[in-house]
């Protein structure tokens, strides 16, 4: 959604302009415009020797809301989906008060550009990471809302998904503030615009589809049939079809559920690629050698076997993820050596 031209003009400043905070007196020199949306303009600026991102708006309530989101992100230990908040202040300019906040400047390719340059082998790993971060966000009472590849930057090494725009992030239960049609379930007639985890997970499914259709596509018949047809026309999407369809139909209430299913698909794919050894029925062999002797240990042995199999499956899953991440990281580091 685009911001109105009046707001854009009010917040339009030229490179070289010095923004001085009314309350904290910190100075920021504008370098260039990075982009603008429904609630303000974002600039690349310099404070002392550091590059920062500065967002300004004449809508103080909008700035307050976004600042609260960034503060909420900061409370989640070990997770940094959004940029770090550095400063909040007002700027007196042309007899007007312009509210602004300053955040960490996140550099790197956007989500789709990274996948196109590094290869599809990174797709599952990045989506697992995104779903993990969304789970933390949802548990903290927020829904991302305007989730799309342009708002996701991959930094690194090691590769890490970061968000550069939290303008659409909405408190759970309210109406979504901002959205982009292609990733919006309301546009496709597959749900409401109520801020809930399933809204974000629909967007994740559409981003997965977007990886195979970089230029997206327009709605024709709309609804699930069109999206299902789009999935089945691309070989790289068919392997994710069960997860994508569940997300499109709102069958996930938590990001961790979608993450677990995606992880299961990765493990199944790896197991199916490994030829299995022929199984030998040891019980029948023993019965053939000792005819007429009852196997009184058959039940206990069966339970022990089940437990060993379950423990081994969990270990294999862990090792599989570790190996995939290790190989991809080594490849990424090698290809990014100076």
C-alpha positions in Angstrom: 0.0 0.0 0.0 1.4 3.4 -1.0 1.5 6.4 1.3 -0.4 9.6 0.2 1.6 12.3 -1.7 1.0 15.0 0.9 2.7 12.9 3.6 5.5 12.0 1.1 6.1 15.7 0.4 6.1 16.7 4.0 8.8 14.2 4.8 10.8 14.8 1.6 14.3 15.9 2.4 17.4 16.2 0.3 20.7 14.3 0.7 23.0 16.3 3.0 20.2 17.5 5.2 21.0 17.5 8.9 18.2 16.1 11.1 18.7 17.2 14.7 16.5 15.6 17.4 14.5 18.1 19.6 14.9 16.1 22.8 18.1 14.1 22.5 20.0 16.6 20.2 21.6 13.9 18.2 22.5 14.8 14.6 21.9 12.6 11.5 23.0 13.5 8.0 20.8 12.2 5.3 22.6 10.2 2.6 19.7 8.9 0.4 16.1 7.7 0.4 15.7 4.0 0.9 12.0 3.7 0.4 8.6 4.9 1.5 5.3 3.2 2.5 1.9 4.0 3.9 3.2 5.6 7.1 6.5 7.3 6.3 9.8 7.6 4.5 13.0 5.7 5.3 16.4 7.2 4.7 19.9 6.0 4.9 21.7 8.5 7.3 25.0 8.8 9.1 25.4 9.5 12.8 29.1 10.1 13.7 30.8 7.3 11.8 27.9 4.9 11.7 25.3 4.3 9.0 21.8 4.1 10.3 18.2 3.9 8.9 16.0 6.8 9.8 12.2 6.7 9.4 10.2 9.9 9.6 6.5 10.6 9.6 4.0 13.3 10.5 1.9 10.6 12.0 3.1 10.3 15.6 0.8 7.4 16.4 2.3 5.4 13.6 5.8 6.0 14.8 4.9 5.1 18.3 3.3 1.8 17.2 6.4 0.8 15.1 8.7 1.8 18.0 6.7 -0.5 20.3 7.1 -3.4 17.8 10.9 -2.9 17.7 11.0 -2.7 21.5 9.0 -6.0 21.6 11.5 -7.6 19.2 14.3 -6.6 21.6 12.7 -8.5 24.4 12.9 -11.8 22.6 16.3 -13.2 23.8 18.4 -14.7 21.0 16.2 -13.5 18.2 16.7 -10.5 16.0 14.0 -10.7 13.2 13.7 -6.9 13.1 16.4 -4.1 13.3 17.7 -2.8 16.6 16.1 0.4 17.8 18.6 3.2 18.3 16.8 6.5 18.9 13.3 8.1 19.0 12.8 11.8 18.7 11.1 14.7 16.9 12.4 17.2 14.3 11.2 20.8 14.0 11.1 21.7 10.3 9.2 24.3 8.4 7.0 25.1 11.5 6.0 21.4 11.6 7.0 18.6 14.0 8.2 15.5 12.2 8.4 12.4 14.4 11.2 10.0 13.6 13.0 6.9 14.9 16.5 5.6 14.1 17.3 1.9 13.7 20.1 -0.4 12.7 20.9 -0.3 8.9 20.6 -3.9 7.7 22.6 -4.6 4.5 22.3 -7.6 2.2 20.3 -9.1 -0.7 16.6 -9.5 -0.3 15.2 -13.0 0.2 14.5 -13.9 -3.4 17.7 -12.4 -4.7 19.7 -14.4 -2.2 18.0 -17.7 -3.3 18.5 -16.9 -7.0 22.2 -16.2 -6.5 23.0 -19.0 -4.0 20.8 -21.7 -5.3 17.6 -23.6 -4.2 19.5 -25.7 -1.7 19.1 -22.8 0.7 15.3 -22.6 0.4 14.3 -25.1 3.2 17.0 -23.8 5.6 15.9 -20.2 5.3 12.2 -21.1 5.6 12.9 -23.1 8.8 14.7 -20.0 10.2 11.8 -17.7 9.2 9.2 -19.9 10.8 11.3 -20.1 14.0 11.5 -16.3 14.2 7.8 -15.9 13.5 7.0 -18.4 16.3 8.8 -16.1 18.7 7.1 -13.0 17.3 3.6 -14.6 17.7 4.3 -15.8 21.2 5.2 -12.2 22.0 1.7 -11.0 20.9 2.3 -9.7 17.4 1.6 -10.7 13.8 3.9 -9.5 11.1 1.2 -8.6 8.6 2.9 -7.3 5.5 5.2 -10.3 5.1 6.9 -10.4 1.7 10.4 -11.0 0.2 11.1 -7.3 -0.2 10.8 -6.9 3.6 13.3 -9.7 4.3 17.0 -9.2 4.0 19.6 -12.1 4.3 22.7 -10.9 6.1 25.8 -12.9 6.9 27.9 -15.0 6.9 26.4 -17.0 8.4 23.1 -16.3 6.5 20.5 -14.8 8.8 17.0 -13.5 7.8 16.3 -9.9 9.0 13.3 -7.7 8.5 13.7 -4.1 7.3 10.1 -2.9 7.7 7.8 -3.5 10.7 5.2 -1.0 9.5 2.6 -3.7 9.0 3.2 -5.5 12.3 -0.1 -5.7 14.2 -1.2 -6.7 17.7 -2.9 -10.1 17.7 -6.7 -9.9 17.3 -6.8 -6.5 15.5 -7.2 -5.8 11.8 -4.1 -6.0 9.7 -2.7 -2.5 9.1 -0.8 -3.0 5.8 -0.7 -5.8 3.3 0.4 -6.6 -0.2 -2.2 -8.3 -2.3 -0.2 -11.3 -3.6 0.6 -12.4 0.0 -2.8 -11.5 1.5 -5.3 -14.3 2.1 -8.2 -11.8 1.8 -7.2 -11.0 -1.7 -7.3 -14.7 -2.7 -10.6 -15.2 -0.8 -9.0 -17.7 1.6 -9.6 -15.9 4.9 -10.0 -12.7 6.8 -7.5 -9.9 7.5 -7.6 -10.5 11.3 -4.1 -10.4 12.8 -3.5 -14.1 13.8 -0.6 -16.5 13.2 -2.4 -18.2 10.4 -2.4 -14.9 8.5 1.4 -14.8 8.5 1.7 -18.5 7.7 -0.5 -18.0 4.6 2.1 -15.3 3.5 4.9 -17.8 4.1 3.2 -20.3 1.8 2.8 -17.5 -0.9 6.5 -16.6 -0.5 7.3 -20.3 -1.1 5.3 -20.1 -4.3 7.0 -16.8 -5.2 10.4 -18.6 -5.2 9.2 -20.5 -8.3 7.4 -17.5 -9.8 9.8 -14.6 -9.3 7.5 -12.2 -11.2 4.5 -13.5 -9.3 1.2 -13.8 -11.2 -2.2 -12.1 -11.1 -5.5 -13.5 -9.8 -7.7 -15.1 -12.5 -10.1 -17.7 -11.1 -8.7 -17.0 -7.7 -9.0 -19.2 -4.6 -7.4 -22.5 -3.8 -7.8 -24.1 -7.3 -5.6 -21.4 -9.0 -2.9 -21.6 -6.4 -3.0 -25.4 -6.3 -2.6 -25.4 -10.1 0.4 -23.0 -9.9 2.1 -25.4 -7.3 1.7 -28.4 -9.5 3.2 -26.7 -12.5 6.5 -26.3 -10.8 8.6 -29.3 -9.8 10.4 -27.4 -7.1 7.1 -26.7 -5.4 5.6 -30.2 -5.6 7.9 -31.5 -2.8 6.5 -28.8 -0.5 2.9 -29.2 -1.6 1.5 -30.8 1.6 2.9 -28.0 3.8 1.9 -25.2 1.4 -1.7 -26.4 1.0 -2.2 -26.7 4.8 -0.9 -23.1 5.2 -3.1 -21.8 2.4 -6.1 -23.3 4.0 -5.4 -22.0 7.5 -4.7 -25.4 9.0 -1.7 -24.2 11.0 -2.4 -22.2 14.2 1.3 -22.0 15.1 4.4 -21.4 13.1 6.2 -24.2 14.9 3.6 -26.7 13.5 4.4 -25.6 9.9 8.1 -25.8 10.8 7.8 -29.3 12.1 6.0 -30.5 8.9 8.6 -28.8 6.7 11.4 -30.5 8.7 9.7 -33.8 8.3 9.5 -33.4 4.5 13.3 -32.6 4.5 14.1 -35.8 6.5 11.7 -37.9 4.4 13.3 -36.7 1.2 16.8 -37.5 2.6 15.7 -41.0 3.7 14.1 -41.7 0.3 17.3 -40.8 -1.4 19.2 -43.4 0.6 18.6 -47.0 -0.5 17.5 -49.3 2.3 19.0 -52.7 3.0 16.8 -55.8 2.7 15.3 -56.8 5.9 15.8 -60.3 7.4 13.1 -61.8 9.6 15.3 -63.1 12.4 12.3 -64.4 14.3 11.3 -66.8 11.5 14.9 -67.9 11.1 15.1 -68.7 14.8 11.8 -70.6 14.6 13.1 -72.6 11.7 16.2 -73.6 13.6 14.4 -74.4 16.8 11.0 -75.8 15.8 8.5 -76.1 18.6 10.4 -73.7 21.0 8.2 -70.7 22.1 9.9 -67.3 22.0 8.9 -65.9 25.4 10.9 -62.7 24.9 9.1 -61.5 21.7 7.0 -58.8 23.4 9.8 -57.2 25.5 12.2 -57.3 22.5 9.6 -55.6 20.3 9.2 -52.7 22.8 13.0 -52.3 23.1 13.3 -52.3 19.4 10.7 -49.5 19.1 12.5 -47.4 21.6 15.8 -47.8 19.9 14.2 -46.9 16.6 12.6 -43.8 17.9 15.8 -42.6 19.6 17.8 -43.3 16.4 15.2 -41.4 14.3 15.6 -38.3 16.6 19.4 -38.5 16.4 19.3 -38.9 12.6 17.0 -35.8 12.3 19.5 -33.8 14.3 22.5 -35.0 12.4 20.7 -34.4 9.1 20.0 -30.7 9.9 23.6 -30.2 11.2 25.1 -31.7 8.1 22.9 -29.7 5.7 23.7 -26.5 7.6 27.4 -27.3 7.8 27.7 -28.1 4.0 25.7 -25.0 3.0 27.7 -22.7 5.3 31.0 -24.0 4.1 29.9 -23.5 0.5 28.7 -20.0 1.3 31.9 -19.1 3.1 34.1 -20.4 0.3 32.2 -18.5 -2.4 32.4 -15.3 -0.4 36.1 -15.3 0.3 37.8 -12.0 -0.8 
